Every structure is written in C-alpha cells, then in structure tokens.
Amino acid sequence: MDAFDEFRLLLDEYSSHILELTGSGPLNATELSDAIGIPIAACYRRIRVLKDAGLLREEGRAMSIGGKLVATYRNAVDKAEVLLQDGRLRVVIKANGEDKEDEMFLSDEPSMLYWSSDVDRPRPARQT
C-alpha cells in the first residue's frame, strides 16, 4: 500500500474515527464500534485494513465485560502531511516508525483532486 492509498484511508469516515479514538489510548473493537455507532463486523473490517496498512497497531489484550480476553488497538500514525504545490500533490505518512512518501502531478491522477486555476470552469462529476 502506497502513501496515496493510506491517505485515502485517512479520509474514510470510519477509519478516521477509529484513528482519532485510539489516539489517546487503546480501545477494543466493541468500544470502537459503540463509540462510532457501526456494526461490530464493519468495525473489524476497518481495523484489519488499518492494521494491514500499518496505521493501527494491536496494543495488547484486556478483559472485556463478558470476561473474555480481547485485543486493544492504538493509533500508529505519527505524522501525515499533504502538500499541494505547482500542480503536484505530495503525501507523507509516518506510522510505526516508517516513512512513506509519494508525489504526483495532479494531471496524472484527476480523481485524486480536482485542480484548476480557472475558478469559473465547472468541476467534473465525481466517480464512485
């Protein structure tokens, strides 16, 4: 996963909530699911994607209310920067002590960000 893929993850609503909530201390999936208001299965999917990307780490294990030992998770993002200059987009993400950096001309990836110095020109429809 490159820095642009990680940047897209940071923009995802549920992923960004998980990272925000785990920034101040470790939480388990049930606590995250309840705090965000999403089904536990959706929460586990986001956790898996964030862990695979290196943006979230398993902090340890804690006893749940039901008496089970469950994993707790903590935000692993140390720094995330997005720079836009001279028609180039640069993304730098530092997580788990590893730096990832990518740069591209916006014209190379129009779906990443619409860029124009002509303010009156209509924006293209977003592709999903």
N, C-alpha and C positions, 0 to 999 in steps of 0.2 A: 504494500500500500504506500503510495507516494504522499507527499505533503499536501497536494491538492485534494486527494481522497480524504485525508484526515481533516482538512479544512471543511469539507462538505459534512463530515460527521459532526464537527463542532457546531455547524449551523442547524443540524437536525434538532427539532424541538425536544424530543425525549432524551436524546443523548446529551444535549447541553444541560438539561435539568439534572440528569444523573451526575454529570461532572461538577455542576455547581453544588449540589447537595453533598457530594463526597469530598469537596474541597476543604471543609472544616473538620472532618473526621470520618472514620469508616462507618459504613452502613451496610446492612444486609439487603438482599433483594426484596424481601417483604416490606421493609421500612421504605425503600425507594419506591416500590410500587404504590404503597399507600400515600406517600407524600406527593407523588406526581399524579396519582389518580388513573393509572393504567393497569390493565390485567397483568398478573404475575408473569405469564408466558411472554408477553411483549417486553416486559422489563428484562427478563433473562436473555431474550434475543439481543437487546441493545447492550447488555452487559457483555455478552460474548463478542459482539462486534467491536466494542470499545477495548476489551482486553486484547483481542487479536491485533488491533491497531497499536497497542502499547499506550493507549491514552488512559486506561484504568487498570489498576493492579489489585490483586487479591491481597488484602492486608493481614488476614488471619482468620480465625474461627471464633465464634461467640455462641453462647447458649441462647436459643430462641425461647419465646414464651411457652411454646409447647414442649420444651425440654430437649430439642434437637440441636446438634452442633451444626451451625450454618456458616458459610463463608461471608466475610465482610469485605467491602471494596472501598478503595480510596482513589481519588483523582491523581493521575500520574503526570499531568501536564504542568511543566514548569514555566513554559512561555509559548505564546502563539502570536505571531505577527503577520499582518497582511499589509503589504506596501504596494501602492499604485503610483507609478511614475513613468512619464513619457510613453504611455501606451503599453507598459509592461506590468504584469502582475507578479509579485514575488510573495511566496508563502514560506514562513519559517516556523517550525514547530519543534519545541524541545520537550521531550517526555521520557521518563525513565533514564535520564542522563544521556539520551541520544538525540542528536540534531538531525532534522530532515529539512531540506530546503529545495524548493523548485521555483522556476521562473519561466514565464512565457509571455509572448506578445498576445495581447487580447484578441487580435485578429485571428490568431491560431486557434482559439477556443471561444467562439462567440457565446456559447451557452454559459460560460463561467461568469461573465459580467458584461453588460452592455456598456460600451464606452463610445462616446461621441462628443466632439467639441461643438457640434451643431445642436443646440438646445431645442430648436423647433422641429427637428426631424422626429417622426413618430417611432416609438420603440417597437421592436418586433414582438410578436406573441411568444410567451414562454412555452417551451416544450416540456412535456412531462414524461 
